[in-house]
Amino acid sequence: YNIAVETVTIASGASLSAEINLLGKTLVGIVVPATWTPANLTFQVAVAEEGIFIDMTDDASTEYLVVAGASRHIPIDPDAFLSHNFLKVRSGTSSIAVAQGAARTLTLLLGSIL
C-alpha cells in the first residue's frame, strides 16, 4: 500500500466528525489521540460529497464498530471501506453516541494499491 495521512476532528461536545473524501483510497488505520474521551468508533458513509450519510453496517445490519482507546494505532481491514467514497467518524454508536470533552483530532491512514 501507498499510505496517505488525513485528519478528521470531532468538535468539543460532539460525537461525529465532518465528512472526509477518501480520495479513491481505503481506510487502513486510525491513530487515536492521548486525550480521547473513552468510546469506540463507528462510521457513517455516503457515495457523494455532501450526500446522504448512512450508518456503516455489515451484511447482517450490525453497525461496523472499531474498539478504540486513547493513544492507540488501530489497524483497519481495508476491504471493509473499499466501497465508500465519503466518510464520517463517530465517537460511540448510533444509539449511544459519546460526546468528546474537547475537540479531538483522529489521524486516518488511507491506503491505495501501488
Backbone as JSON, one array per atom type, in Angstrom:
{
  "sequence": "YNIAVETVTIASGASLSAEINLLGKTLVGIVVPATWTPANLTFQVAVAEEGIFIDMTDDASTEYLVVAGASRHIPIDPDAFLSHNFLKVRSGTSSIAVAQGAARTLTLLLGSIL",
  "N": [[0.82, -1.2, 0.0], [0.38, 2.27, -0.68], [0.57, 4.88, 1.47], [-1.52, 7.49, 2.57], [-1.98, 10.32, 4.66], [-4.59, 11.64, 6.5], [-6.62, 13.89, 8.42], [-9.34, 14.01, 10.78], [-11.63, 15.89, 12.69], [-13.42, 15.73, 15.68], [-15.64, 17.81, 17.09], [-15.61, 19.7, 20.19], [-17.84, 18.5, 22.59], [-19.29, 17.19, 20.69], [-20.06, 14.26, 18.68], [-19.61, 13.35, 16.16], [-17.6, 13.48, 13.28], [-16.71, 15.87, 10.7], [-17.3, 15.32, 7.18], [-15.06, 13.29, 5.22], [-13.26, 13.02, 2.22], [-12.37, 10.09, 0.76], [-10.64, 9.98, -1.31], [-10.35, 8.08, -3.37], [-9.09, 6.04, -2.07], [-8.65, 3.58, 0.57], [-9.58, 3.09, 3.97], [-7.08, 2.19, 6.21], [-6.0, 2.37, 8.7], [-6.22, 3.91, 11.99], [-5.25, 6.53, 14.08], [-5.55, 7.26, 17.38], [-5.92, 10.04, 19.54], [-4.1, 10.93, 22.59], [-5.73, 12.24, 24.36], [-8.29, 11.28, 24.13], [-11.74, 10.96, 24.82], [-13.13, 8.23, 26.43], [-14.41, 5.9, 24.18], [-15.74, 3.73, 21.68], [-15.37, 3.45, 18.07], [-17.52, 4.21, 15.36], [-19.0, 4.47, 12.07], [-20.18, 6.67, 9.47], [-21.27, 6.67, 6.11], [-21.18, 7.8, 2.68], [-22.01, 8.06, -0.81], [-21.7, 10.31, -2.32], [-20.32, 13.62, -2.27], [-21.25, 15.72, 0.38], [-23.54, 14.28, 0.52], [-26.24, 12.01, 1.35], [-25.72, 10.64, 4.39], [-25.28, 7.45, 5.79], [-25.45, 4.96, 8.4], [-22.66, 2.84, 8.69], [-22.76, -0.56, 8.13], [-22.46, -4.14, 8.59], [-23.02, -7.14, 6.58], [-25.04, -8.29, 8.03], [-26.49, -6.26, 9.02], [-25.4, -5.13, 11.29], [-23.91, -2.59, 13.12], [-20.8, -1.35, 12.01], [-18.07, -1.58, 14.0], [-15.25, -0.29, 15.69], [-12.98, -1.08, 18.12], [-11.74, 1.24, 20.28], [-9.25, 3.29, 21.91], [-7.47, 5.62, 24.0], [-4.43, 7.01, 22.77], [-3.76, 5.1, 20.75], [-2.86, 3.1, 17.93], [-4.77, 1.85, 15.46], [-5.19, -0.86, 13.46], [-7.02, -1.32, 10.43], [-9.31, -3.33, 8.6], [-8.87, -3.17, 5.27], [-10.63, -3.95, 3.24], [-13.19, -3.53, 4.18], [-13.79, -0.88, 3.74], [-13.64, -0.32, 1.07], [-15.77, 0.21, -0.71], [-16.69, 2.77, -0.27], [-16.93, 6.28, -0.64], [-17.08, 8.68, 0.79], [-16.71, 9.63, 4.18], [-17.63, 9.71, 7.63], [-16.58, 9.91, 11.0], [-17.6, 8.46, 14.01], [-17.83, 8.96, 17.5], [-18.54, 6.56, 19.67], [-21.69, 4.84, 19.26], [-24.47, 4.65, 16.9], [-26.74, 4.51, 18.47], [-25.82, 5.09, 21.01], [-24.16, 7.62, 21.22], [-21.05, 9.22, 21.98], [-20.14, 12.11, 23.41], [-17.29, 14.1, 22.82], [-14.91, 15.45, 25.13], [-13.45, 17.67, 24.46], [-12.24, 19.28, 21.48], [-11.23, 16.75, 19.32], [-8.75, 15.27, 17.4], [-8.48, 12.85, 14.99], [-6.21, 10.72, 13.35], [-6.23, 9.53, 10.15], [-5.26, 6.77, 8.28], [-4.84, 6.22, 4.98], [-4.96, 3.93, 2.4], [-3.69, 2.97, -0.8], [-3.51, 0.72, -3.49], [-0.41, 0.06, -4.89]],
  "CA": [[0.0, 0.0, 0.0], [0.92, 3.6, -0.6], [-0.24, 5.43, 2.56], [-1.75, 8.92, 2.7], [-2.44, 10.66, 6.0], [-5.61, 12.69, 6.58], [-7.15, 14.02, 9.78], [-10.71, 14.47, 10.99], [-11.8, 16.39, 14.04], [-14.73, 15.71, 16.32], [-15.68, 19.04, 17.88], [-15.91, 19.62, 21.62], [-19.25, 18.29, 22.86], [-19.9, 16.5, 19.56], [-19.67, 12.86, 18.56], [-19.46, 12.99, 14.75], [-16.69, 14.35, 12.54], [-17.11, 16.33, 9.37], [-17.02, 14.29, 6.19], [-13.76, 13.28, 4.56], [-13.21, 12.36, 0.93], [-11.34, 9.06, 0.84], [-9.7, 10.22, -2.4], [-10.1, 6.85, -4.11], [-8.29, 5.16, -1.23], [-9.41, 2.87, 1.57], [-9.09, 3.26, 5.33], [-6.26, 1.05, 6.66], [-5.62, 2.54, 10.1], [-6.63, 5.12, 12.7], [-4.46, 6.86, 15.27], [-6.42, 7.94, 18.35], [-5.08, 10.89, 20.4], [-3.96, 10.62, 24.02], [-6.79, 12.93, 25.1], [-9.57, 10.72, 23.7], [-12.77, 10.59, 25.78], [-13.34, 6.81, 26.13], [-15.51, 5.5, 23.3], [-15.37, 3.02, 20.47], [-15.64, 4.2, 16.86], [-18.38, 3.72, 14.3], [-18.82, 5.3, 10.89], [-21.25, 6.94, 8.52], [-20.71, 6.7, 4.77], [-22.0, 8.32, 1.59], [-21.39, 7.88, -2.11], [-21.49, 11.62, -2.93], [-19.94, 14.71, -1.38], [-22.42, 16.37, 0.99], [-24.68, 13.42, 0.24], [-26.96, 11.46, 2.48], [-24.87, 9.72, 5.12], [-25.97, 6.36, 6.5], [-24.57, 4.19, 9.27], [-21.96, 1.73, 8.04], [-23.08, -1.83, 8.77], [-22.02, -5.34, 7.87], [-24.11, -7.77, 5.83], [-26.1, -8.67, 8.97], [-27.04, -4.99, 9.51], [-24.77, -4.77, 12.55], [-23.06, -1.42, 12.94], [-19.37, -1.64, 11.95], [-17.51, -0.98, 15.22], [-13.82, -0.44, 15.94], [-12.65, -0.86, 19.52], [-10.76, 2.33, 20.33], [-8.78, 3.76, 23.2], [-6.53, 6.72, 23.9], [-3.04, 6.74, 22.38], [-3.7, 3.81, 20.05], [-2.86, 2.95, 16.48], [-5.69, 0.75, 15.23], [-5.24, -1.31, 12.07], [-8.38, -1.5, 9.92], [-9.42, -4.2, 7.44], [-9.13, -2.25, 4.15], [-11.75, -4.39, 2.42], [-14.45, -3.02, 4.73], [-14.02, 0.51, 3.33], [-13.39, -0.18, -0.37], [-16.92, 0.67, -1.48], [-17.17, 4.04, 0.25], [-16.21, 7.46, -1.12], [-17.06, 9.73, 1.81], [-16.74, 9.0, 5.49], [-17.64, 10.46, 8.89], [-16.21, 9.05, 12.12], [-18.44, 8.73, 15.19], [-17.43, 8.55, 18.83], [-19.69, 5.8, 20.17], [-22.53, 4.18, 18.25], [-25.64, 5.45, 16.51], [-27.71, 4.55, 19.57], [-25.18, 5.67, 22.2], [-23.05, 8.48, 20.8], [-20.28, 9.72, 23.12], [-19.61, 13.45, 23.13], [-15.91, 14.29, 23.23], [-14.76, 16.51, 26.12], [-12.82, 18.8, 23.78], [-12.02, 18.92, 20.09], [-10.3, 15.61, 19.21], [-8.34, 15.02, 16.02], [-8.07, 11.49, 14.67], [-5.39, 10.59, 12.15], [-6.69, 8.41, 9.32], [-4.28, 6.28, 7.33], [-5.57, 5.8, 3.79], [-4.08, 3.16, 1.54], [-4.04, 2.64, -2.18], [-2.63, -0.32, -4.03], [0.59, 0.66, -5.8]],
  "C": [[0.86, 1.25, 0.0], [0.01, 4.33, 0.4], [-0.31, 6.96, 2.48], [-2.29, 9.16, 4.11], [-3.41, 11.83, 5.91], [-6.07, 12.77, 8.03], [-8.62, 14.41, 9.73], [-10.81, 14.9, 12.45], [-13.24, 16.22, 14.47], [-14.72, 16.9, 17.28], [-15.98, 18.76, 19.35], [-17.42, 19.5, 21.81], [-20.0, 17.56, 21.76], [-19.43, 15.04, 19.53], [-19.4, 12.44, 17.11], [-18.55, 14.0, 14.06], [-17.37, 14.92, 11.3], [-16.77, 15.21, 8.38], [-15.59, 14.42, 5.66], [-13.9, 12.51, 3.26], [-12.08, 11.34, 1.0], [-10.4, 9.07, -0.37], [-9.37, 8.97, -3.21], [-9.24, 5.85, -3.36], [-9.21, 4.42, -0.27], [-8.77, 3.08, 2.94], [-8.32, 2.01, 5.75], [-5.82, 1.18, 8.12], [-6.12, 3.86, 10.66], [-5.7, 5.3, 13.88], [-5.34, 7.74, 16.16], [-5.54, 8.78, 19.29], [-5.1, 10.47, 21.87], [-5.11, 11.19, 24.84], [-8.18, 12.41, 24.79], [-10.5, 10.44, 24.87], [-13.17, 9.15, 25.46], [-14.61, 6.53, 25.33], [-14.93, 4.67, 22.16], [-15.73, 3.9, 19.27], [-16.62, 3.47, 15.96], [-18.32, 4.75, 13.18], [-20.14, 5.54, 10.18], [-20.58, 7.09, 7.17], [-21.72, 7.27, 3.78], [-21.26, 8.1, 0.28], [-21.08, 9.22, -2.78], [-21.11, 12.64, -1.87], [-21.19, 15.45, -0.92], [-23.69, 15.58, 0.71], [-25.38, 12.99, 1.5], [-26.07, 10.41, 3.13], [-25.72, 8.7, 5.86], [-24.96, 5.63, 7.37], [-23.94, 3.05, 8.49], [-22.24, 0.46, 8.83], [-22.48, -2.97, 7.97], [-23.22, -5.97, 7.18], [-25.24, -8.28, 6.71], [-26.77, -7.45, 9.59], [-26.56, -4.61, 10.9], [-23.81, -3.61, 12.3], [-21.58, -1.82, 12.98], [-18.7, -0.87, 13.08], [-16.03, -1.31, 15.32], [-13.58, -0.14, 17.41], [-11.51, 0.15, 19.59], [-10.38, 2.66, 21.76], [-7.77, 4.87, 22.97], [-5.13, 6.22, 23.53], [-2.88, 5.39, 21.69], [-3.59, 4.0, 18.55], [-3.67, 1.71, 16.2], [-5.64, 0.36, 13.76], [-6.69, -1.61, 11.67], [-8.32, -2.44, 8.72], [-9.77, -3.32, 6.23], [-10.32, -2.66, 3.29], [-13.08, -3.81, 2.89], [-14.8, -1.64, 4.19], [-13.85, 0.73, 1.83], [-14.55, 0.43, -1.13], [-17.46, 2.02, -1.04], [-16.3, 5.19, -0.24], [-16.04, 8.52, -0.03], [-17.38, 9.12, 3.16], [-16.86, 10.05, 6.59], [-17.31, 9.46, 9.98], [-17.03, 9.46, 13.33], [-17.76, 8.19, 16.44], [-18.64, 7.88, 19.47], [-20.45, 5.16, 19.02], [-23.7, 5.08, 17.89], [-26.64, 5.56, 17.65], [-27.13, 5.15, 20.85], [-23.94, 6.44, 21.75], [-22.37, 9.04, 22.04], [-19.67, 11.07, 22.74], [-18.17, 13.53, 23.64], [-15.79, 15.52, 24.13], [-14.09, 17.76, 25.6], [-12.66, 18.37, 22.33], [-10.95, 17.82, 20.03], [-10.02, 15.35, 17.73], [-7.84, 13.59, 15.89], [-7.26, 11.51, 13.39], [-5.84, 9.34, 11.41], [-5.58, 8.06, 8.34], [-5.04, 5.66, 6.17], [-4.6, 5.12, 2.84], [-4.61, 3.03, 0.13], [-3.04, 1.62, -2.67], [-1.7, 0.33, -5.03], [0.45, 0.14, -7.2]]
}
